[in-house]
Amino acid sequence: MATGAVPASFTGLKTRDSSLGFGKSMDFVRVCDLKRIKSGRKKISMIRNSNPGPEMVELQPASEGSPLLVPRQKYCESVHKTVRRKTRTVMVGNVALGSEHSIRVQTMTTSDTKDVAGQLNSYNIPLVADIHFAPSVALRVAECFDKIRVNPGNFADRRAQFEKLEYTEDDYQKELEHIEQVFTPLVEKCKKYGRAMRIGTNHGSLSDRIMSYYGDSPRGMVESAFEFARICRKLDFHNFVFSMKASNPVIMVQAYRLLVAEMYVQGWDYPLHLGVTEAGEGEDGRMKSAIGIGTLLQDGLGDTIRVSLTEPPEKEIDPCRRLANLGMRASTVQQGVAPFEEKHRHYFDFQRRSGQLPVQKEGEEVDYRGVLHRDGSVLMSVFLRSVEGNHPLSPFLAPELLYKSLAAKLVVGMPFKDLATVDSILLRELPPVEDNDARLALKRLIDISMGVIVPLSEQLTKPLPNAMVLVNLKELSTGAHKLLPEGTRLVVSARGDEPYEELEILKDIDATMILHDLPFTEDKIGRVHAARRLFEFLSDNALNFPVIHHIQFPNAIHRDDLVIGAGTNAGALLVDGLGDGLQNENTKTEYVSCPSCGRTLFDLQDISAEIREKTSHLPGVSIAIMGCIVNGPGEMADADFGYVGVLLERLTYMLERYCILPFFEIHTVVKRGIAMEGATDALIQLIKDHGRWVDPPAEE
C-alpha cells in the first residue's frame, strides 16, 4: 500500500513513493481543498491546504487500490480503546457541548412553531431552530433561539432536482462566493447574539452542485459542510458543531470518520452532533440508531446525540440517554484491549471480509453447506426445554413449534428451510440419549442442513450424530477435541484478547466457523476492540474462517439496552465489513421512516404502523416512509419502495429505486396525488408490479 507525506501548506503532492506522484496520471480524491487539473486524458486532483494544521501529514489510500487518500491511522484517538476525541467547548444557551462535558441528548419538537406556549412549555432548555431553504427566517430566529441548524444542501443552493451539472473552476468559485454572500449575515448575527450553530449535512439533501462535483457520497457530505465551516472560520466564528446524517448507518459512519480525519489534517477541534436520520420506529429505529451512533461512540467520537424515531419526541430521550451512558462508560474506563497494529480494516470505504463458507467433504453423511449463508448468517440459541416437548417448563408443546420459532416452513409437520430460516442453532445442553423425540427433532434440523452446535463436554458424554462441536482455545490446546470421531466439524469460541500464542493454535485447526464471544461481565475489555484484534490476527495469518458475532446479555437487562447494546457492539464491526453473521437475529423487512418533526404533513406514526402490519413478512425489502420533501427523496436512495408526503392529507410522491449509476441514485415518480386512505394499497400494488411481493403465511 502506497503512502505519502504532505506538508501543511502545499499546492501538490510530495510523496515518498512515486506511485503517488502526478507522473503516472493517477486519480486522487479530495482530502481538503481541491483543484482539478488535466494531464493528458485523465483528470487529476491537486490538493492545496488553505487552513494549515500539523507541519506534516502522512496520507495513505483508504484501502488497497482505493483512490481515496486519508490521514494515516487517524480518524479517532485510538483504534484499540475508547478514548474520547478532544474538542472545544461550544455553548448552546446555558448548556456546554464538548469533550470536557458529558455527552448531551436532544430531541425535536412536533408542535406548531406558531404555538409559542407549546414550544416553551415552562422549560429552561435551549431551543434550536432547524432551517431549510430560508436564510431570511434564519436571520430572524437567530435573535431568539439558542442554536441555529443550517443544512448546507439547501441553505443557499436550490432544492435538489437530481440533475447532473457541469462546472468549470470559475463557475464553481462563483457558487462558493454566492454561498458566502448568503451565509455571512447569519454568521455575523450569531456572533452578535452569542448563538451556537450546527452545520448539519444530510446525505438525503445534498445539492445538485455538490453531487455533480463530488458525487452522492460521504466525501460530498464533508465538502458541503466544510464550505460553510470555512466561512465561519474566515469570520472568526467558532461556536459551531458538525453533523453528517444519513439513513444508512454505513454512509453515516463513513461520513463522520472522513470529517474527523480531515479535521485532524486541518487542526480543527469542533464537536460532533451524532444521528442516523429517518431511523424508523420501535426496535428497528433504536437498532439502526445504535449501529450508527454506537459505532462512533466506541471510537470516542460524539458530543451530543439525537435518536430520530417515528414516535413522539419525548420517546427519543430514553434511547438517547442509554446511548450516551454507553459512550460515557466506555470512554471513562477506556474500554479496549492491549495495543496492536491495525493494517486491514477499511475505515472509509466499505469492503466486506467474507469468510470461506463450508464446503462438503467426502464421506459426510449430511450437507453442512447450509449451516452458514453467503449473505450473512443467522444463529439462534435454543435451550433444552425447547426441544423436549414433554418438559414441564417447556414453552413448546410439540417439535413443530420449535421449527416455527426457527422460521422453518412446515409440510405435513416436517421442517424445510427458506430465506428467513435460521441457519444454525447453539444448544448448550443435549437431551438425554433415551429422549428419542427430542433427538429426532434435532436430527430433522440437521437433515435440512441446519447446523446444530453443542459444547464439547456434551458431545463427549451424550453424542448427537453429525452435530458441530463448540470448543474454546484452551480445549484445543489440551487436545481434548481429539477424543471426537475423526471428521467432526468444529466451531471455535474466541474472545479476541487472548495472548497471541493462544491464538496461534487456530493455524492448525480446520474450523467451520469462529464465534466471537466476550462475556458481558467484562467491564474494561472492549468487545469491539477485541474483535478488531481477532480479525487483524486472522488477516495477518491468511485465515479465512467465517466469524459470527455471538453477543450475550444478562437475563434482567432492559429490552432497550439489549437492542442498543447489540446494535452498538455488532454494528460497529459490521459497518466495517467484519463478520459473517449474528447470534439470535432474524431476517425481516427494513423500514426507513422520518422522525417526528414539525415538517411532517400527515400522521406518520399511524401510516408507518399500517405499512409495517401489511409488509413485515417481506424479507430483504426496504421501504421508505417520508413525511416531507426536505430529506425525503434523497434519503429514499437506499430503499426499494416508498413515498413522501407533500400536501396536507395527500401523498404526492411515490418513488422507486430502479437504477444505480456511479455516485447517484436515480428515482422515478410513478404516481402522484394519492389519497391518504389508498396510499398503503397503492404501495403494495407497486411492490407487486415489480415482482417483490409474496403473500403472508396463512394463519393456522
Secondary structure per residue as TSV (DSSP state, phi and psi in degrees):
chain	resnum	aa	ss	phi	psi
A	1	M	-	360.0	124.7
A	2	A	-	-75.0	144.8
A	3	T	-	-131.1	168.6
A	4	G	E	-157.2	162.3
A	5	A	E	-117.2	136.6
A	6	V	E	-123.4	126.1
A	7	P	E	-67.7	159.2
A	8	A	S	-63.9	-30.0
A	9	S	S	-124.3	111.9
A	10	F	-	-150.9	159.8
A	11	T	S	-119.3	4.7
A	12	G	S	-163.6	-176.0
A	13	L	-	-94.6	128.3
A	14	K	-	-109.8	120.1
A	15	T	-	-126.9	161.3
A	16	R	S	-91.0	-7.6
A	17	D	S	-132.0	124.8
A	18	S	G	-64.4	-16.2
A	19	S	G	-68.4	-13.1
A	20	L	G	-96.0	-2.1
A	21	G	S	-79.1	169.8
A	22	F	G	-75.2	-14.8
A	23	G	G	-59.9	-30.1
A	24	K	G	-94.1	6.6
A	25	S	T	55.3	45.8
A	26	M	-	-84.7	154.0
A	27	D	-	-89.1	135.3
A	28	F	-	-124.2	140.3
A	29	V	B	-94.5	148.7
A	30	R	-	-59.7	138.5
A	31	V	S	-108.5	-47.0
A	32	C	S	-123.6	-122.9
A	33	D	E	-76.5	138.9
A	34	L	E	-125.6	152.3
A	35	K	E	-132.5	128.1
A	36	R	E	-89.9	135.4
A	37	I	E	-128.9	163.5
A	38	K	E	-108.5	138.5
A	39	S	E	-134.5	101.7
A	40	G	T	67.5	-127.6
A	41	R	T	-89.7	-12.5
A	42	K	E	-107.0	147.2
A	43	K	E	-87.1	137.7
A	44	I	E	-125.4	138.3
A	45	S	E	-92.0	125.0
A	46	M	E	-105.6	123.6
A	47	I	E	-90.2	135.6
A	48	R	E	-136.9	131.8
A	49	N	-	-97.2	109.8
A	50	S	S	-88.0	-12.3
A	51	N	S	-128.2	84.4
A	52	P	-	-54.8	134.8
A	53	G	-	-111.7	-123.6
A	54	P	S	-60.3	158.2
A	55	E	S	-64.0	-34.7
A	56	M	E	-140.6	132.2
A	57	V	E	-119.3	128.2
A	58	E	E	-94.4	128.8
A	59	L	E	-116.1	156.1
A	60	Q	E	-150.4	157.5
A	61	P	E	-60.4	145.9
A	62	A	S	-60.1	-31.9
A	63	S	S	-156.7	172.2
A	64	E	T	-57.2	121.0
A	65	G	T	82.7	-2.7
A	66	S	-	-77.3	141.2
A	67	P	-	-81.3	-7.5
A	68	L	B	-82.6	114.6
A	69	L	E	-89.4	131.9
A	70	V	E	-135.1	158.3
A	71	P	E	-59.1	133.1
A	72	R	T	-63.1	120.8
A	73	Q	T	51.1	39.9
A	74	K	-	-145.8	75.2
A	75	Y	S	-117.1	-6.1
A	76	C	S	-152.6	174.1
A	77	E	S	-69.5	-34.3
A	78	S	-	-154.5	139.6
A	79	V	S	-95.7	-7.2
A	80	H	S	-111.5	-1.3
A	81	K	B	-158.6	161.4
A	82	T	-	-85.0	105.7
A	83	V	-	-121.2	120.7
A	84	R	-	-67.7	131.2
A	85	R	-	-66.1	133.8
A	86	K	-	-74.3	123.9
A	87	T	-	-131.9	160.2
A	88	R	-	-70.9	165.3
A	89	T	-	-91.1	128.2
A	90	V	E	-114.9	127.4
A	91	M	E	-93.1	125.0
A	92	V	E	-114.0	97.5
A	93	G	T	60.5	-121.8
A	94	N	T	-99.6	12.2
A	95	V	E	-108.5	129.5
A	96	A	E	-98.8	128.5
A	97	L	E	-107.4	143.3
A	98	G	S	143.5	174.6
A	99	S	T	-69.9	-15.9
A	100	E	T	-84.1	3.1
A	101	H	S	-131.4	166.5
A	102	S	-	-63.8	155.7
A	103	I	-	-67.7	124.6
A	104	R	E	-87.5	157.5
A	105	V	E	-123.4	153.2
A	106	Q	-	-154.2	164.2
A	107	T	-	-140.2	-174.2
A	108	M	-	-129.9	126.2
A	109	T	-	-71.4	150.6
A	110	T	-	-111.6	1.6
A	111	S	S	-71.8	155.9
A	112	D	-	-60.2	128.0
A	113	T	T	-65.1	-16.8
A	114	K	T	-81.0	-12.6
A	115	D	-	-88.6	85.9
A	116	V	H	-62.0	-43.0
A	117	A	H	-62.8	-39.5
A	118	G	H	-67.3	-31.5
A	119	Q	H	-69.7	-47.0
A	120	L	H	-81.3	-49.8
A	121	N	T	52.9	36.2
A	122	S	T	67.0	12.9
A	123	Y	-	-95.7	145.7
A	124	N	-	-103.5	59.6
A	125	I	-	-113.5	135.6
A	126	P	-	-56.8	138.6
A	127	L	-	-106.3	141.4
A	128	V	E	-117.3	132.2
A	129	A	E	-97.9	121.7
A	130	D	E	-97.9	108.1
A	131	I	E	-107.5	132.8
A	132	H	-	-136.4	135.5
A	133	F	S	67.0	-0.7
A	134	A	-	-135.3	78.2
A	135	P	H	-58.0	-34.4
A	136	S	H	-66.0	-36.9
A	137	V	H	-67.2	-39.6
A	138	A	H	-58.0	-40.8
A	139	L	H	-63.4	-37.5
A	140	R	H	-70.2	-48.1
A	141	V	H	-73.3	-19.4
A	142	A	T	-63.1	-17.1
A	143	E	T	-77.8	-17.7
A	144	C	T	-133.4	-17.4
A	145	F	-	-95.1	155.2
A	146	D	S	-82.1	-24.0
A	147	K	E	-149.6	141.0
A	148	I	E	-116.4	123.9
A	149	R	E	-95.5	126.7
A	150	V	E	-115.6	139.8
A	151	N	-	-99.9	109.4
A	152	P	T	-58.9	-20.3
A	153	G	T	-75.1	-20.4
A	154	N	T	-142.7	9.7
A	155	F	S	-71.0	-44.6
A	156	A	S	-118.6	-24.0
A	157	D	S	-81.8	159.3
A	158	R	-	-72.2	164.3
A	159	R	-	-61.2	136.9
A	160	A	-	-61.7	133.9
A	161	Q	-	-111.7	5.6
A	162	F	-	57.0	44.4
A	163	E	-	-106.2	143.6
A	164	K	-	-85.0	119.4
A	165	L	-	-112.3	148.7
A	166	E	-	-109.5	132.3
A	167	Y	-	-126.7	138.9
A	168	T	-	-87.5	170.0
A	169	E	H	-61.2	-38.8
A	170	D	H	-66.6	-41.8
A	171	D	H	-60.0	-44.2
A	172	Y	H	-66.5	-39.0
A	173	Q	H	-64.0	-37.0
A	174	K	H	-64.1	-37.5
A	175	E	H	-62.7	-41.7
A	176	L	H	-64.8	-37.9
A	177	E	H	-64.8	-36.8
A	178	H	H	-64.4	-43.7
A	179	I	H	-59.4	-45.4
A	180	E	H	-61.5	-38.7
A	181	Q	H	-64.8	-41.3
A	182	V	H	-76.1	-36.2
A	183	F	H	-85.5	-29.7
A	184	T	H	-55.9	-44.9
A	185	P	H	-57.8	-36.6
A	186	L	H	-68.2	-42.0
A	187	V	H	-61.0	-44.8
A	188	E	H	-64.4	-36.3
A	189	K	H	-70.3	-38.6
A	190	C	H	-63.0	-38.3
A	191	K	H	-63.4	-44.1
A	192	K	H	-62.1	-43.0
A	193	Y	H	-97.2	1.8
A	194	G	T	70.8	32.0
A	195	R	-	-85.9	157.8
A	196	A	E	-97.5	165.4
A	197	M	E	-140.4	144.3
A	198	R	E	-114.6	119.6
A	199	I	E	-87.8	98.5
A	200	G	E	-111.3	98.4
A	201	T	E	-80.1	138.6
A	202	N	E	-118.1	132.2
A	203	H	G	-59.0	-32.4
A	204	G	G	-81.4	-6.4
A	205	S	G	-134.6	37.8
A	206	L	-	-67.8	147.8
A	207	S	-	-74.6	157.3
A	208	D	H	-58.7	-33.5
A	209	R	H	-61.9	-49.4
A	210	I	H	-64.9	-44.6
A	211	M	H	-66.3	-33.3
A	212	S	H	-71.1	-33.0
A	213	Y	H	-92.6	-37.8
A	214	Y	H	-114.3	-13.3
A	215	G	-	91.3	158.2
A	216	D	S	-79.5	79.0
A	217	S	S	-149.6	165.0
A	218	P	H	-55.2	-35.5
A	219	R	H	-62.0	-42.5
A	220	G	H	-64.3	-37.4
A	221	M	H	-61.6	-45.0
A	222	V	H	-65.6	-46.0
A	223	E	H	-63.1	-36.1
A	224	S	H	-60.7	-43.6
A	225	A	H	-69.6	-38.8
A	226	F	H	-65.2	-32.0
A	227	E	H	-57.4	-41.6
A	228	F	H	-77.7	-36.6
A	229	A	H	-63.8	-37.5
A	230	R	H	-64.6	-34.0
A	231	I	H	-67.3	-43.7
A	232	C	H	-57.3	-46.8
A	233	R	H	-66.7	-37.4
A	234	K	H	-60.3	-34.0
A	235	L	T	-93.8	11.6
A	236	D	T	59.0	39.4
A	237	F	-	-111.5	122.1
A	238	H	-	-128.4	6.9
A	239	N	-	-87.5	57.7
A	240	F	E	-138.1	161.2
A	241	V	E	-127.4	164.8
A	242	F	E	-110.8	152.4
A	243	S	E	-142.3	150.7
A	244	M	E	-134.7	75.9
A	245	K	E	-93.4	147.9
A	246	A	-	-153.5	157.8
A	247	S	S	-80.6	-18.2
A	248	N	S	-94.6	113.5
A	249	P	H	-59.5	-30.5
A	250	V	H	-64.5	-47.6
A	251	I	H	-63.7	-41.8
A	252	M	H	-59.8	-47.9
A	253	V	H	-63.4	-44.3
A	254	Q	H	-62.6	-38.8
A	255	A	H	-66.5	-44.9
A	256	Y	H	-63.4	-42.5
A	257	R	H	-62.0	-44.2
A	258	L	H	-65.7	-38.4
A	259	L	H	-58.6	-48.8
A	260	V	H	-67.1	-40.1
A	261	A	H	-58.3	-41.8
A	262	E	H	-72.4	-32.0
A	263	M	H	-66.3	-35.2
A	264	Y	H	-61.1	-41.3
A	265	V	H	-61.3	-43.7
A	266	Q	H	-78.6	-18.1
A	267	G	T	80.4	25.6
A	268	W	-	-90.8	155.2
A	269	D	-	-138.2	38.2
A	270	Y	-	-77.2	142.6
A	271	P	-	-67.7	167.4
A	272	L	B	-118.9	133.3
A	273	H	E	-99.6	121.1
A	274	L	E	-102.8	143.1
A	275	G	-	-174.5	145.6
A	276	V	-	-104.8	115.8
A	277	T	T	-82.2	155.1
A	278	E	T	50.7	45.7
A	279	A	B	-71.6	-27.4
A	280	G	-	110.6	-150.6
A	281	E	S	-132.4	171.1
A	282	G	H	56.6	-146.3
A	283	E	H	-65.4	-34.5
A	284	D	H	-59.9	-47.8
A	285	G	H	-64.8	-40.2
A	286	R	H	-68.5	-39.9
A	287	M	H	-65.0	-48.2
A	288	K	H	-62.8	-40.0
A	289	S	H	-64.0	-40.8
A	290	A	I	-65.0	-37.7
A	291	I	I	-60.2	-47.6
A	292	G	I	-75.6	-56.1
A	293	I	I	-67.5	-45.5
A	294	G	I	-62.3	-36.5
A	295	T	H	-58.1	-46.7
A	296	L	H	-70.7	-37.5
A	297	L	H	-61.8	-36.2
A	298	Q	H	-63.1	-26.3
A	299	D	T	-93.5	9.9
A	300	G	T	78.5	18.6
A	301	L	-	-107.0	135.4
A	302	G	-	123.2	131.0
A	303	D	S	-124.1	-21.9
A	304	T	E	-150.0	148.1
A	305	I	E	-135.5	152.4
A	306	R	-	-136.5	126.2
A	307	V	-	-95.6	114.6
A	308	S	-	-91.1	103.3
A	309	L	-	-116.4	150.5
A	310	T	S	-84.1	62.4
A	311	E	S	-146.8	168.3
A	312	P	-	-54.5	143.7
A	313	P	G	-57.9	-32.4
A	314	E	G	-66.1	-20.7
A	315	K	G	-73.3	-16.3
A	316	E	G	-77.4	-21.9
A	317	I	H	-67.5	-42.6
A	318	D	H	-61.5	-52.1
A	319	P	H	-62.8	-30.2
A	320	C	H	-60.1	-47.7
A	321	R	H	-65.8	-38.2
A	322	R	H	-64.1	-41.1
A	323	L	H	-67.0	-43.6
A	324	A	H	-61.2	-42.4
A	325	N	H	-63.1	-40.1
A	326	L	H	-60.5	-46.1
A	327	G	H	-66.3	-41.8
A	328	M	H	-66.9	-39.5
A	329	R	H	-64.1	-43.9
A	330	A	H	-63.6	-41.2
A	331	S	H	-78.2	-29.7
A	332	T	H	-65.2	-45.6
A	333	V	T	-92.4	-1.9
A	334	Q	T	51.0	59.6
A	335	Q	-	-56.3	139.6
A	336	G	B	171.0	-155.2
A	337	V	-	-137.2	175.4
A	338	A	S	-59.9	148.9
A	339	P	-	-56.6	141.0
A	340	F	-	-146.6	157.0
A	341	E	-	-86.3	130.7
A	342	E	-	-112.5	120.3
A	343	K	-	-124.7	-12.8
A	344	H	S	-113.3	-16.7
A	345	R	-	-74.2	141.9
A	346	H	-	-98.6	107.4
A	347	Y	S	-77.6	-36.3
A	348	F	S	-114.8	-15.0
A	349	D	S	-138.1	125.7
A	350	F	-	-68.5	124.5
A	351	Q	-	-141.1	113.7
A	352	R	-	-76.4	132.5
A	353	R	B	-84.9	112.9
A	354	S	-	-103.7	116.3
A	355	G	-	-71.1	156.3
A	356	Q	-	-68.2	118.6
A	357	L	-	-69.2	153.4
A	358	P	-	-60.3	140.5
A	359	V	-	-114.8	151.7
A	360	Q	-	-74.6	137.3
A	361	K	-	-106.2	150.3
A	362	E	T	-60.6	133.2
A	363	G	T	90.2	-4.9
A	364	E	-	-74.2	137.7
A	365	E	S	-81.4	-23.3
A	366	V	S	-126.0	164.6
A	367	D	-	-91.5	112.4
A	368	Y	-	-92.3	0.3
A	369	R	T	-69.8	-16.1
A	370	G	T	-95.0	2.9
A	371	V	S	-74.4	-15.4
A	372	L	S	-134.4	160.8
A	373	H	-	-124.6	141.2
A	374	R	T	-63.8	-26.8
A	375	D	T	-93.7	12.1
A	376	G	-	114.6	126.2
A	377	S	E	-97.5	148.2
A	378	V	E	-117.8	120.9
A	379	L	E	-116.2	153.4
A	380	M	E	-140.8	137.8
A	381	S	E	-82.4	133.5
A	382	V	E	-125.0	131.5
A	383	F	-	-94.5	156.9
A	384	L	H	-52.9	-40.2
A	385	R	H	-65.7	-14.3
A	386	S	H	-75.3	-27.3
A	387	V	H	-101.2	-16.2
A	388	E	-	-90.1	92.9
A	389	G	T	-59.9	-25.2
A	390	N	T	-97.7	8.3
A	391	H	-	-70.0	131.7
A	392	P	T	-62.4	-23.2
A	393	L	T	-98.0	2.1
A	394	S	-	-73.2	132.7
A	395	P	S	-78.3	-8.7
A	396	F	-	-106.7	126.3
A	397	L	S	-92.1	-9.2
A	398	A	S	-158.0	155.5
A	399	P	H	-57.4	-28.7
A	400	E	H	-58.9	-32.8
A	401	L	H	-70.5	-33.0
A	402	L	H	-63.3	-47.0
A	403	Y	H	-59.3	-41.9
A	404	K	H	-65.6	-37.0
A	405	S	H	-65.1	-23.3
A	406	L	T	-92.4	7.8
A	407	A	T	62.8	29.4
A	408	A	-	-84.2	147.7
A	409	K	E	-80.9	148.2
A	410	L	E	-116.1	131.1
A	411	V	E	-129.0	111.4
A	412	V	T	52.9	42.8
A	413	G	T	80.0	-1.8
A	414	M	E	-100.6	139.0
A	415	P	E	-81.2	147.2
A	416	F	E	-140.9	148.1
A	417	K	-	-86.3	148.4
A	418	D	-	-142.4	-165.9
A	419	L	T	-57.2	-38.0
A	420	A	T	-91.7	-0.8
A	421	T	S	-73.6	141.9
A	422	V	-	-57.1	140.2
A	423	D	S	-81.7	-42.2
A	424	S	E	-146.3	156.5
A	425	I	E	-123.0	149.9
A	426	L	E	-108.4	119.5
A	427	L	E	-115.8	106.6
A	428	R	S	-68.5	-26.1
A	429	E	S	-137.0	129.3
A	430	L	-	-83.8	146.3
A	431	P	-	-67.6	156.8
A	432	P	-	-55.6	152.9
A	433	V	T	-59.1	-33.5
A	434	E	T	-81.0	-6.3
A	435	D	-	-83.0	84.1
A	436	N	H	-63.9	-37.3
A	437	D	H	-66.1	-45.8
A	438	A	H	-64.7	-41.0
A	439	R	H	-69.9	-32.4
A	440	L	H	-66.6	-39.1
A	441	A	H	-60.7	-40.7
A	442	L	H	-70.5	-38.8
A	443	K	H	-60.2	-39.2
A	444	R	H	-66.1	-33.0
A	445	L	H	-67.9	-44.4
A	446	I	H	-61.9	-37.1
A	447	D	H	-65.5	-25.0
A	448	I	T	-96.4	18.6
A	449	S	T	71.8	28.5
A	450	M	-	-92.7	132.2
A	451	G	E	-75.5	136.5
A	452	V	E	-117.1	111.2
A	453	I	E	-102.6	127.8
A	454	V	E	-132.3	151.6
A	455	P	E	-64.7	155.2
A	456	L	H	-57.1	-46.0
A	457	S	H	-61.1	-38.7
A	458	E	H	-67.6	-42.9
A	459	Q	H	-68.2	-31.7
A	460	L	H	-72.4	-31.4
A	461	T	H	-97.7	-31.5
A	462	K	S	-134.9	64.1
A	463	P	-	-57.2	135.0
A	464	L	-	-110.2	116.8
A	465	P	T	-53.8	132.6
A	466	N	T	69.0	13.6
A	467	A	-	-73.7	154.1
A	468	M	E	-92.2	142.5
A	469	V	E	-109.5	128.9
A	470	L	E	-88.3	123.9
A	471	V	E	-132.1	150.2
A	472	N	E	-102.4	176.0
A	473	L	H	-64.6	-35.8
A	474	K	H	-67.2	-38.7
A	475	E	H	-64.9	-36.0
A	476	L	H	-66.2	-40.9
A	477	S	H	-66.7	-28.9
A	478	T	H	-81.3	-14.1
A	479	G	T	81.2	12.7
A	480	A	G	-61.9	-29.1
A	481	H	G	-66.8	-17.4
A	482	K	G	-72.1	-10.2
A	483	L	G	-75.2	-13.4
A	484	L	S	-76.9	156.7
A	485	P	-	-58.0	145.7
A	486	E	T	-58.9	137.2
A	487	G	T	91.2	-1.3
A	488	T	-	-62.0	133.1
A	489	R	-	-72.5	132.2
A	490	L	E	-109.4	137.6
A	491	V	E	-117.7	121.2
A	492	V	E	-101.9	129.2
A	493	S	E	-95.7	128.9
A	494	A	E	-137.9	144.4
A	495	R	-	-83.3	-39.7
A	496	G	S	103.2	-19.9
A	497	D	-	-103.9	10.6
A	498	E	S	-65.4	156.1
A	499	P	-	-57.2	148.0
A	500	Y	H	-60.4	-29.8
A	501	E	H	-66.5	-26.0
A	502	E	H	-76.4	-37.7
A	503	L	H	-68.2	-24.0
A	504	E	G	-56.3	-28.2
A	505	I	G	-64.6	-20.5
A	506	L	G	-62.4	-23.7
A	507	K	G	-66.1	-23.7
A	508	D	G	-106.7	9.4
A	509	I	-	-115.0	139.1
A	510	D	-	-96.7	86.3
A	511	A	E	-92.3	138.3
A	512	T	E	-73.1	-35.3
A	513	M	E	-163.8	164.6
A	514	I	E	-116.0	133.1
A	515	L	E	-97.9	116.4
A	516	H	E	-82.5	114.2
A	517	D	-	-137.7	101.6
A	518	L	-	-109.5	122.9
A	519	P	-	-55.6	142.4
A	520	F	T	-68.8	-13.2
A	521	T	T	-75.0	-10.7
A	522	E	-	-73.8	119.6
A	523	D	S	-91.6	-37.1
A	524	K	S	-103.2	-14.3
A	525	I	B	-86.7	125.2
A	526	G	-	-85.8	122.4
A	527	R	H	-59.5	-43.7
A	528	V	H	-63.0	-44.3
A	529	H	H	-69.9	-36.4
A	530	A	H	-64.4	-39.3
A	531	A	H	-67.2	-41.1
A	532	R	H	-58.3	-41.5
A	533	R	H	-64.2	-41.5
A	534	L	H	-63.4	-45.6
A	535	F	H	-63.1	-36.6
A	536	E	H	-64.9	-41.9
A	537	F	H	-62.1	-44.1
A	538	L	H	-61.9	-42.8
A	539	S	H	-67.6	-40.9
A	540	D	H	-60.0	-30.4
A	541	N	T	-108.5	16.4
A	542	A	T	52.6	39.4
A	543	L	-	-98.9	116.7
A	544	N	-	-106.1	36.6
A	545	F	-	-65.8	140.9
A	546	P	-	-65.4	142.1
A	547	V	E	-120.2	126.3
A	548	I	E	-108.0	130.8
A	549	H	E	-81.6	108.6
A	550	H	-	-103.5	104.1
A	551	I	-	-110.7	124.9
A	552	Q	-	-116.7	148.4
A	553	F	-	-131.2	155.9
A	554	P	-	-63.6	153.7
A	555	N	T	-61.9	-33.0
A	556	A	T	-90.2	10.4
A	557	I	-	-66.7	142.8
A	558	H	-	-64.6	142.1
A	559	R	H	-58.2	-39.3
A	560	D	H	-66.9	-35.5
A	561	D	H	-66.6	-35.0
A	562	L	H	-63.9	-47.8
A	563	V	H	-63.6	-47.2
A	564	I	H	-68.9	-39.3
A	565	G	H	-65.4	-42.8
A	566	A	H	-66.6	-42.0
A	567	G	H	-62.7	-39.7
A	568	T	H	-69.8	-50.6
A	569	N	H	-73.3	-39.1
A	570	A	H	-82.5	-41.2
A	571	G	H	-62.5	-36.8
A	572	A	H	-63.2	-21.1
A	573	L	H	-95.3	-40.6
A	574	L	H	-67.6	-31.6
A	575	V	T	-66.6	-18.2
A	576	D	T	-98.4	9.3
A	577	G	T	75.9	18.8
A	578	L	B	-102.4	106.4
A	579	G	-	131.4	146.3
A	580	D	S	-114.5	2.2
A	581	G	E	171.7	174.5
A	582	L	E	-129.2	150.9
A	583	Q	E	-88.0	127.6
A	584	N	S	68.3	44.3
A	585	E	-	-123.3	152.5
A	586	N	-	-122.4	145.8
A	587	T	-	-73.8	136.1
A	588	K	-	-156.5	172.0
A	589	T	-	-65.7	139.8
A	590	E	E	-99.9	138.0
A	591	Y	E	-120.6	134.8
A	592	V	E	-112.3	116.8
A	593	S	E	-142.3	155.0
A	594	C	-	-67.1	156.1
A	595	P	-	-74.9	166.9
A	596	S	S	-72.9	125.9
A	597	C	-	-157.1	168.4
A	598	G	T	-67.6	-12.0
A	599	R	T	-86.0	-13.0
A	600	T	-	-66.5	134.7
A	601	L	-	-109.6	10.0
A	602	F	S	-156.3	176.1
A	603	D	-	-75.1	87.4
A	604	L	H	-65.0	-38.3
A	605	Q	H	-66.1	-43.7
A	606	D	H	-66.1	-42.3
A	607	I	H	-63.5	-44.3
A	608	S	H	-60.5	-43.4
A	609	A	H	-64.5	-39.6
A	610	E	H	-65.2	-43.7
A	611	I	H	-65.9	-42.4
A	612	R	H	-60.5	-42.5
A	613	E	H	-60.8	-36.4
A	614	K	H	-93.7	-11.1
A	615	T	H	-128.2	2.1
A	616	S	T	-67.8	-8.9
A	617	H	T	-90.4	7.0
A	618	L	-	-99.3	91.0
A	619	P	T	-67.7	136.4
A	620	G	T	85.0	-2.8
A	621	V	-	-96.1	131.7
A	622	S	E	-108.7	126.8
A	623	I	E	-122.5	129.6
A	624	A	E	-106.2	134.1
A	625	I	E	-127.4	105.2
A	626	M	E	-113.8	137.8
A	627	G	S	-86.8	-22.5
A	628	C	S	-154.1	177.0
A	629	I	T	-92.1	0.2
A	630	V	T	-63.2	-57.1
A	631	N	T	-113.1	-13.1
A	632	G	H	-48.8	-63.2
A	633	P	H	-59.1	-36.6
A	634	G	H	-71.8	-42.1
A	635	E	H	-73.7	-10.2
A	636	M	G	-77.4	-1.4
A	637	A	G	-57.8	-31.4
A	638	D	G	-95.6	1.6
A	639	A	-	-98.1	158.1
A	640	D	S	-85.6	-37.2
A	641	F	E	-144.0	158.9
A	642	G	E	170.4	177.7
A	643	Y	E	-148.1	164.1
A	644	V	E	-127.5	136.1
A	645	G	E	-85.4	132.2
A	646	V	E	-120.8	-48.3
A	647	L	E	-109.6	151.2
A	648	L	T	-56.0	132.7
A	649	E	T	65.6	10.4
A	650	R	E	-140.1	148.0
A	651	L	E	-109.6	118.7
A	652	T	E	-106.6	-12.0
A	653	Y	E	-113.8	138.1
A	654	M	E	-136.2	120.3
A	655	L	E	-121.3	152.1
A	656	E	E	-140.0	135.2
A	657	R	E	-76.9	124.1
A	658	Y	E	-126.6	-10.1
A	659	C	E	-157.8	143.7
A	660	I	E	-119.5	126.6
A	661	L	E	-113.9	163.7
A	662	P	T	-53.2	122.5
A	663	F	T	69.9	0.0
A	664	F	E	-130.1	141.8
A	665	E	E	-105.2	125.6
A	666	I	E	-95.6	128.0
A	667	H	E	-111.4	148.3
A	668	T	E	-126.2	124.8
A	669	V	E	-80.4	114.9
A	670	V	-	-102.1	-15.1
A	671	K	-	-160.5	141.1
A	672	R	-	-124.7	164.5
A	673	G	-	62.5	42.3
A	674	I	E	-85.2	127.6
A	675	A	E	-67.7	148.3
A	676	M	G	-53.8	-44.2
A	677	E	G	-68.5	-15.7
A	678	G	G	-111.7	5.2
A	679	A	H	-67.1	-43.3
A	680	T	H	-66.1	-41.9
A	681	D	H	-63.1	-37.3
A	682	A	H	-66.1	-37.5
A	683	L	H	-64.3	-44.4
A	684	I	H	-61.7	-40.1
A	685	Q	H	-64.7	-37.0
A	686	L	H	-63.1	-42.5
A	687	I	H	-61.9	-41.5
A	688	K	H	-64.8	-42.3
A	689	D	H	-60.2	-26.5
A	690	H	T	-105.5	18.2
A	691	G	T	70.5	22.0
A	692	R	-	-105.8	1.9
A	693	W	-	-93.2	139.1
A	694	V	-	-131.1	145.9
A	695	D	-	-69.2	144.6
A	696	P	-	-66.7	155.9
A	697	P	-	-59.1	142.1
A	698	A	-	-69.5	141.6
A	699	E	-	-69.9	136.5
A	700	E	-	-110.8	360.0
